[in-house]
Amino acid sequence: MARQLITQDHVEKLASGTTLNIGPGQILTPGARDAASAKKIHLAFGEHEEPLQKSSKEKSPHIGYHSEAAENAGPDFYMPPLNLQGRGCLKRLGTKLKEMGFKKALLVTDKVLRTTGLVDKVTGMLEYGYGIDTIIYDGTQPNPTTTNVYDGVKLLQKHECDLVISLGGGSPHDCAKAIALIATNGGRVCNFEGMDKVRKAAMPLAAINTTAGTASEMTRFCIITNPKNHVKMALVDHHVTPMISVNDPELMTGMPKGLTAATGMDALTHAMEAYVSTQATPITDACASKAIELIVNYLPRAVDNGEDMEAREMMAYAEFLAGMAFNNAGLGLVHAMAHQLGGFYDLPHGVCNAVLLPHVSAYNMPVIEDRLAAIGRHKGIVADTDLNNPRQCAIKTIESIVRLNMQVGIPANLSELGVLEKDLAEMAANAIKDSCISTNPREVDQQAIERIFKAAL
């Protein structure tokens, strides 16, 4: 499908008389809405009403930092106690695990990675180099389910493993987190959905990362799908934080272009949602800001050439920084909505985030204009705008997200992903219950979420 970003400069040229028809593949920016309103041009969205109304009078109670923490959130800063970084750092993992006395590990991965030879490389290193036996569980699905978790727990208990290792991207990491959690706490995954529901520490977990996006290798977030109702459950608790994270860019060079783009945009979404979160702090801002700068400058290079080691290494740092940011500041409406798309349609999480990010940013803009403007002032994002005009800076920031999506090959809308309008109401009803919504900067209800979904179709 052909794509077109409609900015304020296009409104009069594309309008037919006093009406501008927005068709499939055309993406309207807040700047275009302003221009249409000033020139009294009606915006027609086919069968839909205008999905995102500008509300410039609405002010946010959340701008700035806070001394009083919301319930279940606050100034505490969570991350693994040990984080191995840089080219070749995988080699240091065996030494660390041997020093800690581990004897047998359940290695959680997926069937795709097992065919690449990477699983054999890691198990061989651990077994022959450091005397750590490994039992392989490769049943993780792209959106791991409760069934995947329980199957992994059975294998772990059968072989009496004393350690869990995850190898891959977000799916193996999340599956491994839940396995380690259930192994010590018992019960069902649904018992721990939400914030801080865990009472016992999970089993020790070492997370070896092969993608630059989810940051699941270092966060307290765990997302598991319930196959019975197609709902993605968010478990957020410091007890599921891995003991060790490993980010070796040499393991990421084999990622295909599509996966590189999707995971990179996932990292950008993490950073941006953390930056505008109601629980942002100067520490999380510093992490998010640097992550955004690195992603904007290095993601296109990593997508274009997977062997570009500088780009791969900078993206590994970027996704980790974004993880540090959202692991402590929280996320927002983009993730609450993306979780439903993944649960309903089994879609790639990073792609869903990328498609939704500009639409949710436009919805949030009335209360985070200054924050979006600050993001836009980063080098490489909005160098062509008036830096002293916050609204123009914010608008250019949103436009730059769409352009980056287009540059790295992200689908233009949800329709291209097979999303159907008949499912939007149910997904919106589920999204409003998602724990990620608690730190979104603008209040939202089910009807608003439905309108945003429609806008993204």
Order of alpha helices (4+ residues) and beta strands (2+ residues): beta-alpha-beta-beta-alpha-beta-beta-alpha-beta-alpha-alpha-beta-alpha-beta-alpha-beta-beta-beta-beta-beta-alpha-alpha-alpha-alpha-alpha-alpha-alpha-alpha
